[in-house]
Amino acid sequence: MIRSKVALFIAVVGISAGMNLGRAVAAPTVPPPVPAPTDLHPLQGLRRLTVATLPSVPGMQFAIDGAVFTADAQGVASILVTKAQRESMRAARDQHLTVVTPLLAQGTGVRARFTGWSGTGVYRSGRLPEDYQRATFDIEYLTNFAFVARAGRSVDTATLTSMQLASSLGRRITLTPPHPVWLQGSRTTTGALGLQSRAVSYRIDSVTTSGANAVHRGQRQFFPSRNQDVTVALLLFDVRISARDALLGGGTGSGVTVEYPDGHLAHLRFGPNGSVTARRLPRGSYHLTINGSGPALSQKLTVSKTQTADIDTVTWIDIGLGLALLLGIAAALLVVRRTLRRRGIREAGLVGDEREEPRELVRTQ
């Protein structure tokens, strides 16, 4: 009898415990009520607030109601907060939880820029319950550009007018003239695996010099997060220019005036061999005028590679010979015309004499 009562008691207790366990499992995870701190227990009611940075930004400083706390080497910052602080933060986070250093250097030429909070924050239960926040950042890189021509010859940036960049995020940047610039190298996005920091790439759409684009659009791409020193190869070509007498052949002229695509002029003198080389011309259309040998007649030249341009030029001598030839032809035509006229007169006179003779004979008879 006693054994049966004990077994019944154990069964009732087991059923009750099982029901309570089911309720505990089914109940959502909510922060348990925490008593307020007292003089005897100053830490009572405090809970840890953790702020994780993405990507990791060691040294980033945050503050809750003026109390500053700093991220460790893993980019995680923690502080103990009261129940009142937690409730205030849930009601108006941006007014109570702030970023002390929204722009923080991360080394030479690298800095982190605060972009916002991910979600509204979560409560994490466990051995050390905590309120958990995630702060997102963009990492920016000071990017330098070096320009080279063929064979790796350095190009002075002072000769360049502008450079246009386009990022994988759709942003366009114009540098006038090209100079070192801070570029966004990463962006925090939500993917299949949650929040992720992805690298941002850039392409070079144009490098303008003398009014012409010296690169192929979009051909050169780079990642600032991987390379902060970008070398850009420019399409610059050397053109050897000489002038040749169009009529007599042989070299002529004292030099050439080159009109660039942007309209500015360069005056180049021929060397002893009767030619001159125009250096580092960007691909495009030019106009050449030979100086000192004849009238200023411009000729178009399209530059797309290293080349030689032999310009046929009409000289003053050619013009003089042409005029002399024309005058000679005119004089010859005049002589021929007079000769023909005289011959015509003579023939007309002979015919007239033959016609008059019969008349005279008739009169004599």
BALOBA-1460 file (C-alpha; in Angstrom, 3 decimals):
// residues 365
<rec num="1" residu="m" x="0.000" y="0.000" z="0.000"/>
<rec num="2" residu="i" x="2.773" y="2.394" z="0.970"/>
<rec num="3" residu="r" x="4.746" y="1.492" z="-2.153"/>
<rec num="4" residu="s" x="1.767" y="2.266" z="-4.401"/>
<rec num="5" residu="k" x="1.315" y="5.708" z="-2.803"/>
<rec num="6" residu="v" x="5.024" y="6.498" z="-3.282"/>
<rec num="7" residu="a" x="4.848" y="5.453" z="-6.933"/>
<rec num="8" residu="l" x="1.778" y="7.612" z="-7.485"/>
<rec num="9" residu="f" x="3.515" y="10.597" z="-5.885"/>
<rec num="10" residu="i" x="6.597" y="10.154" z="-8.076"/>
<rec num="11" residu="a" x="4.434" y="9.934" z="-11.201"/>
<rec num="12" residu="v" x="2.555" y="13.143" z="-10.346"/>
<rec num="13" residu="v" x="5.824" y="14.976" z="-9.697"/>
<rec num="14" residu="g" x="7.288" y="13.711" z="-12.990"/>
<rec num="15" residu="i" x="4.261" y="14.831" z="-14.991"/>
<rec num="16" residu="s" x="4.352" y="18.259" z="-13.365"/>
<rec num="17" residu="a" x="8.068" y="18.637" z="-14.058"/>
<rec num="18" residu="g" x="7.580" y="17.577" z="-17.655"/>
<rec num="19" residu="m" x="4.812" y="20.136" z="-18.174"/>
<rec num="20" residu="n" x="6.967" y="22.868" z="-16.667"/>
<rec num="21" residu="l" x="9.924" y="21.819" z="-18.858"/>
<rec num="22" residu="g" x="7.726" y="21.963" z="-21.957"/>
<rec num="23" residu="r" x="6.614" y="25.444" z="-21.053"/>
<rec num="24" residu="a" x="10.246" y="26.487" z="-20.529"/>
<rec num="25" residu="v" x="11.260" y="25.152" z="-23.914"/>
<rec num="26" residu="a" x="8.319" y="26.676" z="-25.717"/>
<rec num="27" residu="a" x="8.652" y="30.082" z="-24.073"/>
<rec num="28" residu="p" x="10.577" y="32.705" z="-26.103"/>
<rec num="29" residu="t" x="13.932" y="33.963" z="-24.902"/>
<rec num="30" residu="v" x="13.347" y="37.260" z="-23.133"/>
<rec num="31" residu="p" x="15.589" y="39.177" z="-20.780"/>
<rec num="32" residu="p" x="14.807" y="38.037" z="-17.205"/>
<rec num="33" residu="p" x="13.860" y="40.706" z="-14.671"/>
<rec num="34" residu="v" x="16.951" y="42.031" z="-12.938"/>
<rec num="35" residu="p" x="16.874" y="43.854" z="-9.614"/>
<rec num="36" residu="a" x="18.401" y="47.308" z="-9.411"/>
<rec num="37" residu="p" x="21.893" y="47.844" z="-7.954"/>
<rec num="38" residu="t" x="22.135" y="48.595" z="-4.229"/>
<rec num="39" residu="d" x="24.874" y="49.946" z="-2.022"/>
<rec num="40" residu="l" x="25.457" y="46.443" z="-0.751"/>
<rec num="41" residu="h" x="25.387" y="44.897" z="-4.278"/>
<rec num="42" residu="p" x="26.565" y="47.638" z="-6.719"/>
<rec num="43" residu="l" x="26.735" y="45.255" z="-9.710"/>
<rec num="44" residu="q" x="23.277" y="43.895" z="-9.159"/>
<rec num="45" residu="g" x="21.037" y="44.510" z="-12.196"/>
<rec num="46" residu="l" x="23.894" y="45.275" z="-14.554"/>
<rec num="47" residu="r" x="24.190" y="43.458" z="-17.878"/>
<rec num="48" residu="r" x="26.870" y="43.474" z="-20.508"/>
<rec num="49" residu="l" x="26.383" y="45.495" z="-23.693"/>
<rec num="50" residu="t" x="28.508" y="44.210" z="-26.571"/>
<rec num="51" residu="v" x="29.122" y="46.078" z="-29.822"/>
<rec num="52" residu="a" x="30.800" y="44.123" z="-32.633"/>
<rec num="53" residu="t" x="32.293" y="45.960" z="-35.618"/>
<rec num="54" residu="l" x="32.026" y="44.671" z="-39.196"/>
<rec num="55" residu="p" x="34.551" y="44.510" z="-40.658"/>
<rec num="56" residu="s" x="36.695" y="44.327" z="-37.547"/>
<rec num="57" residu="v" x="37.822" y="47.818" z="-36.482"/>
<rec num="58" residu="p" x="40.131" y="47.640" z="-33.444"/>
<rec num="59" residu="g" x="40.270" y="50.831" z="-31.400"/>
<rec num="60" residu="m" x="36.837" y="52.098" z="-32.467"/>
<rec num="61" residu="q" x="35.226" y="53.986" z="-29.582"/>
<rec num="62" residu="f" x="31.571" y="53.970" z="-28.589"/>
<rec num="63" residu="a" x="29.673" y="55.678" z="-25.783"/>
<rec num="64" residu="i" x="26.423" y="54.992" z="-23.967"/>
<rec num="65" residu="d" x="25.090" y="58.014" z="-22.138"/>
<rec num="66" residu="g" x="28.598" y="59.483" z="-22.110"/>
<rec num="67" residu="a" x="30.400" y="56.372" z="-20.863"/>
<rec num="68" residu="v" x="33.106" y="55.529" z="-23.426"/>
<rec num="69" residu="f" x="34.200" y="51.967" z="-24.232"/>
<rec num="70" residu="t" x="36.692" y="50.814" z="-26.887"/>
<rec num="71" residu="a" x="36.845" y="47.864" z="-29.289"/>
<rec num="72" residu="d" x="39.569" y="45.304" z="-28.613"/>
<rec num="73" residu="a" x="41.957" y="43.697" z="-31.121"/>
<rec num="74" residu="q" x="39.064" y="41.626" z="-32.532"/>
<rec num="75" residu="g" x="36.936" y="44.727" z="-33.038"/>
<rec num="76" residu="v" x="34.540" y="43.979" z="-30.146"/>
<rec num="77" residu="a" x="33.667" y="46.536" z="-27.457"/>
<rec num="78" residu="s" x="31.863" y="45.721" z="-24.171"/>
<rec num="79" residu="i" x="30.521" y="47.628" z="-21.167"/>
<rec num="80" residu="l" x="28.172" y="46.987" z="-18.260"/>
<rec num="81" residu="v" x="24.893" y="48.921" z="-18.440"/>
<rec num="82" residu="t" x="21.925" y="49.324" z="-16.126"/>
<rec num="83" residu="k" x="18.362" y="48.320" z="-16.794"/>
<rec num="84" residu="a" x="17.413" y="51.970" z="-17.296"/>
<rec num="85" residu="q" x="20.163" y="52.399" z="-19.871"/>
<rec num="86" residu="r" x="19.047" y="49.292" z="-21.726"/>
<rec num="87" residu="e" x="15.452" y="50.470" z="-21.824"/>
<rec num="88" residu="s" x="16.512" y="53.928" z="-23.010"/>
<rec num="89" residu="m" x="18.681" y="52.394" z="-25.718"/>
<rec num="90" residu="r" x="15.821" y="50.190" z="-26.947"/>
<rec num="91" residu="a" x="13.526" y="53.209" z="-27.130"/>
<rec num="92" residu="a" x="15.980" y="55.602" z="-28.824"/>
<rec num="93" residu="r" x="19.290" y="53.932" z="-29.621"/>
<rec num="94" residu="d" x="20.834" y="56.800" z="-31.621"/>
<rec num="95" residu="q" x="20.296" y="59.210" z="-28.712"/>
<rec num="96" residu="h" x="22.010" y="57.014" z="-26.137"/>
<rec num="97" residu="l" x="24.450" y="54.754" z="-28.033"/>
<rec num="98" residu="t" x="26.849" y="56.776" z="-30.186"/>
<rec num="99" residu="v" x="30.091" y="56.355" z="-32.122"/>
<rec num="100" residu="v" x="32.790" y="58.561" z="-30.635"/>
<rec num="101" residu="t" x="35.181" y="58.198" z="-33.581"/>
<rec num="102" residu="p" x="33.065" y="57.778" z="-36.750"/>
<rec num="103" residu="l" x="36.251" y="58.121" z="-38.843"/>
<rec num="104" residu="l" x="39.248" y="56.273" z="-37.435"/>
<rec num="105" residu="a" x="42.710" y="55.693" z="-38.920"/>
<rec num="106" residu="q" x="43.662" y="52.011" z="-39.179"/>
<rec num="107" residu="g" x="47.235" y="52.487" z="-40.303"/>
<rec num="108" residu="t" x="49.068" y="54.393" z="-43.013"/>
<rec num="109" residu="g" x="46.640" y="55.265" z="-45.777"/>
<rec num="110" residu="v" x="43.752" y="53.220" z="-44.294"/>
<rec num="111" residu="r" x="40.746" y="54.466" z="-42.332"/>
<rec num="112" residu="a" x="37.340" y="53.149" z="-41.197"/>
<rec num="113" residu="r" x="34.152" y="55.177" z="-41.662"/>
<rec num="114" residu="f" x="31.006" y="54.379" z="-39.632"/>
<rec num="115" residu="t" x="28.003" y="53.678" z="-41.899"/>
<rec num="116" residu="g" x="25.280" y="52.573" z="-39.465"/>
<rec num="117" residu="w" x="23.812" y="49.911" z="-37.202"/>
<rec num="118" residu="s" x="22.702" y="46.487" z="-38.379"/>
<rec num="119" residu="g" x="19.175" y="45.821" z="-37.189"/>
<rec num="120" residu="t" x="17.829" y="46.883" z="-33.791"/>
<rec num="121" residu="g" x="20.059" y="44.643" z="-31.684"/>
<rec num="122" residu="v" x="19.383" y="41.307" z="-29.964"/>
<rec num="123" residu="y" x="19.420" y="39.798" z="-26.485"/>
<rec num="124" residu="r" x="21.764" y="36.848" z="-26.037"/>
<rec num="125" residu="s" x="21.127" y="34.448" z="-23.193"/>
<rec num="126" residu="g" x="23.746" y="32.125" z="-21.791"/>
<rec num="127" residu="r" x="26.278" y="31.965" z="-19.022"/>
<rec num="128" residu="l" x="26.886" y="35.697" z="-19.506"/>
<rec num="129" residu="p" x="23.675" y="37.258" z="-20.877"/>
<rec num="130" residu="e" x="24.237" y="40.335" z="-22.983"/>
<rec num="131" residu="d" x="22.629" y="42.882" z="-25.297"/>
<rec num="132" residu="y" x="24.325" y="42.604" z="-28.682"/>
<rec num="133" residu="q" x="24.700" y="45.342" z="-31.328"/>
<rec num="134" residu="r" x="26.544" y="45.317" z="-34.674"/>
<rec num="135" residu="a" x="28.121" y="48.459" z="-36.142"/>
<rec num="136" residu="t" x="29.038" y="48.469" z="-39.852"/>
<rec num="137" residu="f" x="31.911" y="50.347" z="-41.458"/>
<rec num="138" residu="d" x="33.384" y="51.142" z="-44.851"/>
<rec num="139" residu="i" x="37.151" y="50.846" z="-45.130"/>
<rec num="140" residu="e" x="38.758" y="53.568" z="-47.208"/>
<rec num="141" residu="y" x="42.220" y="53.524" z="-48.769"/>
<rec num="142" residu="l" x="44.428" y="56.411" z="-49.836"/>
<rec num="143" residu="t" x="45.149" y="55.421" z="-53.439"/>
<rec num="144" residu="n" x="48.079" y="56.790" z="-55.444"/>
<rec num="145" residu="f" x="48.425" y="56.779" z="-59.223"/>
<rec num="146" residu="a" x="51.541" y="56.603" z="-61.380"/>
<rec num="147" residu="f" x="51.422" y="56.997" z="-65.161"/>
<rec num="148" residu="v" x="53.779" y="55.477" z="-67.681"/>
<rec num="149" residu="a" x="54.144" y="55.583" z="-71.457"/>
<rec num="150" residu="r" x="55.580" y="52.914" z="-73.711"/>
<rec num="151" residu="a" x="58.607" y="51.043" z="-72.388"/>
<rec num="152" residu="g" x="57.656" y="52.106" z="-68.857"/>
<rec num="153" residu="r" x="58.746" y="55.729" z="-69.217"/>
<rec num="154" residu="s" x="57.273" y="57.858" z="-66.438"/>
<rec num="155" residu="v" x="54.729" y="60.548" z="-67.341"/>
<rec num="156" residu="d" x="54.480" y="63.761" z="-65.333"/>
<rec num="157" residu="t" x="50.963" y="64.122" z="-63.887"/>
<rec num="158" residu="a" x="51.215" y="67.877" z="-64.571"/>
<rec num="159" residu="t" x="50.734" y="67.067" z="-68.266"/>
<rec num="160" residu="l" x="47.418" y="65.302" z="-67.550"/>
<rec num="161" residu="t" x="44.131" y="67.178" z="-67.420"/>
<rec num="162" residu="s" x="41.785" y="64.765" z="-65.643"/>
<rec num="163" residu="m" x="41.005" y="61.139" z="-64.831"/>
<rec num="164" residu="q" x="37.593" y="59.477" z="-64.493"/>
<rec num="165" residu="l" x="36.966" y="56.425" z="-62.300"/>
<rec num="166" residu="a" x="33.861" y="54.248" z="-61.978"/>
<rec num="167" residu="s" x="33.330" y="51.933" z="-58.990"/>
<rec num="168" residu="s" x="31.507" y="48.600" z="-58.855"/>
<rec num="169" residu="l" x="28.919" y="50.413" z="-56.709"/>
<rec num="170" residu="g" x="28.051" y="52.739" z="-59.611"/>
<rec num="171" residu="r" x="29.842" y="55.798" z="-58.244"/>
<rec num="172" residu="r" x="31.780" y="58.016" z="-60.663"/>
<rec num="173" residu="i" x="34.781" y="60.057" z="-59.574"/>
<rec num="174" residu="t" x="36.565" y="62.774" z="-61.571"/>
<rec num="175" residu="l" x="40.052" y="63.840" z="-60.507"/>
<rec num="176" residu="t" x="41.179" y="67.162" z="-61.999"/>
<rec num="177" residu="p" x="44.096" y="66.733" z="-62.322"/>
<rec num="178" residu="p" x="44.848" y="63.144" z="-61.211"/>
<rec num="179" residu="h" x="46.033" y="63.060" z="-57.589"/>
<rec num="180" residu="p" x="46.009" y="60.716" z="-54.544"/>
<rec num="181" residu="v" x="42.431" y="60.126" z="-53.371"/>
<rec num="182" residu="w" x="40.604" y="58.249" z="-50.619"/>
<rec num="183" residu="l" x="38.575" y="55.446" z="-52.207"/>
<rec num="184" residu="q" x="36.021" y="53.174" z="-50.576"/>
<rec num="185" residu="g" x="37.584" y="49.716" z="-50.598"/>
<rec num="186" residu="s" x="34.891" y="47.646" z="-48.870"/>
<rec num="187" residu="r" x="31.153" y="47.603" z="-48.347"/>
<rec num="188" residu="t" x="29.027" y="45.682" z="-45.842"/>
<rec num="189" residu="t" x="26.147" y="43.850" z="-47.528"/>
<rec num="190" residu="t" x="23.603" y="41.202" z="-46.565"/>
<rec num="191" residu="g" x="24.122" y="37.907" z="-48.369"/>
<rec num="192" residu="a" x="23.163" y="34.262" z="-48.033"/>
<rec num="193" residu="l" x="25.491" y="33.951" z="-45.038"/>
<rec num="194" residu="g" x="24.278" y="37.139" z="-43.387"/>
<rec num="195" residu="l" x="26.283" y="40.327" z="-43.124"/>
<rec num="196" residu="q" x="29.480" y="40.257" z="-45.177"/>
<rec num="197" residu="s" x="32.179" y="42.767" z="-46.053"/>
<rec num="198" residu="r" x="32.876" y="42.767" z="-49.794"/>
<rec num="199" residu="a" x="35.730" y="44.414" z="-51.703"/>
<rec num="200" residu="v" x="34.902" y="47.336" z="-54.020"/>
<rec num="201" residu="s" x="36.602" y="47.504" z="-57.433"/>
<rec num="202" residu="y" x="37.230" y="50.438" z="-59.744"/>
<rec num="203" residu="r" x="37.840" y="50.856" z="-63.468"/>
<rec num="204" residu="i" x="39.561" y="53.730" z="-65.254"/>
<rec num="205" residu="d" x="37.304" y="55.176" z="-67.944"/>
<rec num="206" residu="s" x="39.534" y="58.001" z="-69.134"/>
<rec num="207" residu="v" x="42.803" y="59.834" z="-68.613"/>
<rec num="208" residu="t" x="42.666" y="63.079" z="-70.562"/>
<rec num="209" residu="t" x="45.731" y="64.858" z="-71.878"/>
<rec num="210" residu="s" x="45.784" y="67.522" z="-74.597"/>
<rec num="211" residu="g" x="42.075" y="66.937" z="-75.201"/>
<rec num="212" residu="a" x="42.359" y="63.200" z="-75.948"/>
<rec num="213" residu="n" x="41.686" y="60.043" z="-73.916"/>
<rec num="214" residu="a" x="44.944" y="58.175" z="-73.395"/>
<rec num="215" residu="v" x="43.468" y="54.861" z="-72.161"/>
<rec num="216" residu="h" x="41.017" y="52.247" z="-73.371"/>
<rec num="217" residu="r" x="37.746" y="52.797" z="-71.506"/>
<rec num="218" residu="g" x="37.291" y="50.355" z="-68.633"/>
<rec num="219" residu="q" x="40.270" y="48.188" z="-69.549"/>
<rec num="220" residu="r" x="42.270" y="48.949" z="-66.387"/>
<rec num="221" residu="q" x="40.651" y="47.711" z="-63.150"/>
<rec num="222" residu="f" x="41.951" y="47.616" z="-59.575"/>
<rec num="223" residu="f" x="40.942" y="46.999" z="-55.942"/>
<rec num="224" residu="p" x="42.114" y="49.663" z="-53.444"/>
<rec num="225" residu="s" x="41.994" y="47.052" z="-50.663"/>
<rec num="226" residu="r" x="44.635" y="45.024" z="-52.518"/>
<rec num="227" residu="n" x="46.727" y="47.706" z="-54.189"/>
<rec num="228" residu="q" x="47.010" y="51.306" z="-53.055"/>
<rec num="229" residu="d" x="49.662" y="52.167" z="-55.664"/>
<rec num="230" residu="v" x="48.097" y="51.898" z="-59.117"/>
<rec num="231" residu="t" x="50.206" y="52.145" z="-62.281"/>
<rec num="232" residu="v" x="48.340" y="53.277" z="-65.399"/>
<rec num="233" residu="a" x="49.782" y="52.659" z="-68.870"/>
<rec num="234" residu="l" x="48.921" y="55.493" z="-71.265"/>
<rec num="235" residu="l" x="48.472" y="55.278" z="-75.027"/>
<rec num="236" residu="l" x="51.124" y="57.844" z="-75.949"/>
<rec num="237" residu="f" x="53.027" y="57.614" z="-79.227"/>
<rec num="238" residu="d" x="56.022" y="59.254" z="-80.907"/>
<rec num="239" residu="v" x="55.532" y="60.613" z="-84.435"/>
<rec num="240" residu="r" x="58.477" y="61.517" z="-86.699"/>
<rec num="241" residu="i" x="57.469" y="64.426" z="-88.966"/>
<rec num="242" residu="s" x="59.237" y="65.568" z="-92.141"/>
<rec num="243" residu="a" x="58.242" y="67.759" z="-95.089"/>
<rec num="244" residu="r" x="58.774" y="66.963" z="-98.760"/>
<rec num="245" residu="d" x="58.501" y="69.273" z="-101.762"/>
<rec num="246" residu="a" x="55.351" y="68.136" z="-103.544"/>
<rec num="247" residu="l" x="56.697" y="69.144" z="-106.989"/>
<rec num="248" residu="l" x="60.450" y="68.807" z="-106.888"/>
<rec num="249" residu="g" x="60.833" y="66.302" z="-104.057"/>
<rec num="250" residu="g" x="63.438" y="66.619" z="-101.325"/>
<rec num="251" residu="g" x="63.155" y="68.092" z="-97.857"/>
<rec num="252" residu="t" x="61.732" y="71.529" z="-97.280"/>
<rec num="253" residu="g" x="60.528" y="73.839" z="-94.523"/>
<rec num="254" residu="s" x="62.052" y="74.997" z="-91.252"/>
<rec num="255" residu="g" x="59.661" y="73.271" z="-88.891"/>
<rec num="256" residu="v" x="56.085" y="72.221" z="-88.226"/>
<rec num="257" residu="t" x="53.190" y="73.543" z="-86.163"/>
<rec num="258" residu="v" x="51.201" y="70.777" z="-84.496"/>
<rec num="259" residu="e" x="47.609" y="71.504" z="-83.486"/>
<rec num="260" residu="y" x="46.479" y="69.112" z="-80.710"/>
<rec num="261" residu="p" x="42.924" y="67.780" z="-80.240"/>
<rec num="262" residu="d" x="42.227" y="70.446" z="-77.605"/>
<rec num="263" residu="g" x="43.310" y="73.215" z="-79.995"/>
<rec num="264" residu="h" x="46.622" y="74.241" z="-78.437"/>
<rec num="265" residu="l" x="49.642" y="74.605" z="-80.746"/>
<rec num="266" residu="a" x="53.190" y="73.307" z="-80.524"/>
<rec num="267" residu="h" x="55.927" y="74.745" z="-82.788"/>
<rec num="268" residu="l" x="58.704" y="72.272" z="-83.567"/>
<rec num="269" residu="r" x="61.850" y="72.993" z="-85.588"/>
<rec num="270" residu="f" x="63.316" y="70.500" z="-88.022"/>
<rec num="271" residu="g" x="66.733" y="69.105" z="-87.242"/>
<rec num="272" residu="p" x="69.692" y="68.854" z="-89.616"/>
<rec num="273" residu="n" x="68.122" y="65.779" z="-91.200"/>
<rec num="274" residu="g" x="64.999" y="67.760" z="-92.082"/>
<rec num="275" residu="s" x="62.713" y="66.068" z="-89.546"/>
<rec num="276" residu="v" x="61.532" y="66.322" z="-85.942"/>
<rec num="277" residu="t" x="59.907" y="63.841" z="-83.545"/>
<rec num="278" residu="a" x="56.786" y="64.859" z="-81.631"/>
<rec num="279" residu="r" x="56.941" y="62.945" z="-78.344"/>
<rec num="280" residu="r" x="54.144" y="61.255" z="-76.396"/>
<rec num="281" residu="l" x="51.148" y="62.218" z="-78.468"/>
<rec num="282" residu="p" x="47.865" y="60.736" z="-77.215"/>
<rec num="283" residu="r" x="45.857" y="58.949" z="-79.845"/>
<rec num="284" residu="g" x="43.569" y="61.300" z="-81.742"/>
<rec num="285" residu="s" x="43.346" y="63.693" z="-84.692"/>
<rec num="286" residu="y" x="45.958" y="66.399" z="-85.243"/>
<rec num="287" residu="h" x="46.560" y="69.107" z="-87.844"/>
<rec num="288" residu="l" x="50.084" y="69.753" z="-89.156"/>
<rec num="289" residu="t" x="51.270" y="72.944" z="-90.860"/>
<rec num="290" residu="i" x="54.760" y="73.119" z="-92.387"/>
<rec num="291" residu="n" x="56.497" y="76.441" z="-91.689"/>
<rec num="292" residu="g" x="58.859" y="78.547" z="-93.814"/>
<rec num="293" residu="s" x="58.497" y="76.960" z="-97.230"/>
<rec num="294" residu="g" x="55.159" y="78.049" z="-98.610"/>
<rec num="295" residu="p" x="51.640" y="79.111" z="-97.745"/>
<rec num="296" residu="a" x="50.271" y="77.793" z="-94.431"/>
<rec num="297" residu="l" x="48.248" y="74.772" z="-95.487"/>
<rec num="298" residu="s" x="47.029" y="72.446" z="-92.714"/>
<rec num="299" residu="q" x="46.960" y="68.679" z="-93.162"/>
<rec num="300" residu="k" x="45.125" y="66.199" z="-90.912"/>
<rec num="301" residu="l" x="47.006" y="63.386" z="-89.182"/>
<rec num="302" residu="t" x="45.393" y="60.575" z="-87.156"/>
<rec num="303" residu="v" x="47.675" y="59.133" z="-84.484"/>
<rec num="304" residu="s" x="47.016" y="55.616" z="-83.191"/>
<rec num="305" residu="k" x="50.539" y="54.192" z="-83.058"/>
<rec num="306" residu="t" x="54.186" y="55.183" z="-83.324"/>
<rec num="307" residu="q" x="54.616" y="56.293" z="-86.929"/>
<rec num="308" residu="t" x="56.350" y="58.473" z="-89.511"/>
<rec num="309" residu="a" x="54.541" y="61.300" z="-91.269"/>
<rec num="310" residu="d" x="56.036" y="62.594" z="-94.548"/>
<rec num="311" residu="i" x="54.068" y="65.693" z="-95.443"/>
<rec num="312" residu="d" x="53.892" y="66.719" z="-99.116"/>
<rec num="313" residu="t" x="54.134" y="70.495" z="-99.145"/>
<rec num="314" residu="v" x="53.599" y="73.092" z="-101.870"/>
<rec num="315" residu="t" x="56.487" y="75.578" z="-101.642"/>
<rec num="316" residu="w" x="56.814" y="79.115" z="-102.970"/>
<rec num="317" residu="i" x="59.166" y="77.743" z="-105.618"/>
<rec num="318" residu="d" x="56.470" y="75.291" z="-106.688"/>
<rec num="319" residu="i" x="54.002" y="78.144" z="-106.892"/>
<rec num="320" residu="g" x="56.516" y="80.255" z="-108.876"/>
<rec num="321" residu="l" x="57.176" y="77.415" z="-111.269"/>
<rec num="322" residu="g" x="53.486" y="76.840" z="-111.607"/>
<rec num="323" residu="l" x="52.859" y="80.500" z="-112.370"/>
<rec num="324" residu="a" x="55.747" y="80.518" z="-114.821"/>
<rec num="325" residu="l" x="54.330" y="77.459" z="-116.495"/>
<rec num="326" residu="l" x="50.914" y="79.045" z="-116.693"/>
<rec num="327" residu="l" x="52.400" y="82.233" z="-118.094"/>
<rec num="328" residu="g" x="54.402" y="80.208" z="-120.600"/>
<rec num="329" residu="i" x="51.298" y="78.352" z="-121.668"/>
<rec num="330" residu="a" x="49.361" y="81.593" z="-121.923"/>
<rec num="331" residu="a" x="52.156" y="83.179" z="-123.985"/>
<rec num="332" residu="a" x="52.338" y="80.125" z="-126.213"/>
<rec num="333" residu="l" x="48.580" y="80.218" z="-126.734"/>
<rec num="334" residu="l" x="48.791" y="83.886" z="-127.579"/>
<rec num="335" residu="v" x="51.555" y="83.260" z="-130.120"/>
<rec num="336" residu="v" x="49.647" y="80.399" z="-131.629"/>
<rec num="337" residu="r" x="46.542" y="82.498" z="-131.797"/>
<rec num="338" residu="r" x="48.346" y="85.334" z="-133.558"/>
<rec num="339" residu="t" x="50.024" y="82.932" z="-135.913"/>
<rec num="340" residu="l" x="46.740" y="81.353" z="-136.820"/>
<rec num="341" residu="r" x="45.171" y="84.746" z="-137.281"/>
<rec num="342" residu="r" x="47.912" y="85.882" z="-139.594"/>
<rec num="343" residu="r" x="47.729" y="82.659" z="-141.536"/>
<rec num="344" residu="g" x="44.016" y="83.096" z="-141.810"/>
<rec num="345" residu="i" x="44.409" y="86.620" z="-143.103"/>
<rec num="346" residu="r" x="46.915" y="85.543" z="-145.698"/>
<rec num="347" residu="e" x="44.761" y="82.731" z="-146.909"/>
<rec num="348" residu="a" x="41.791" y="85.027" z="-147.044"/>
<rec num="349" residu="g" x="43.834" y="87.525" z="-149.111"/>
<rec num="350" residu="l" x="44.922" y="84.886" z="-151.626"/>
<rec num="351" residu="v" x="41.417" y="83.722" z="-152.112"/>
<rec num="352" residu="g" x="40.307" y="87.285" z="-152.649"/>
<rec num="353" residu="d" x="42.972" y="87.867" z="-155.324"/>
<rec num="354" residu="e" x="41.934" y="84.780" z="-157.234"/>
<rec num="355" residu="r" x="38.367" y="85.949" z="-157.261"/>
<rec num="356" residu="e" x="39.246" y="89.439" z="-158.520"/>
<rec num="357" residu="e" x="41.325" y="88.309" z="-161.518"/>
<rec num="358" residu="p" x="38.412" y="87.090" z="-163.674"/>
<rec num="359" residu="r" x="36.631" y="90.315" z="-163.141"/>
<rec num="360" residu="e" x="39.594" y="92.294" z="-164.402"/>
<rec num="361" residu="l" x="39.875" y="90.061" z="-167.467"/>
<rec num="362" residu="v" x="36.283" y="90.592" z="-168.313"/>
<rec num="363" residu="r" x="36.681" y="94.327" z="-168.110"/>
<rec num="364" residu="t" x="39.709" y="94.211" z="-170.411"/>
<rec num="365" residu="q" x="37.823" y="92.405" z="-173.060"/>
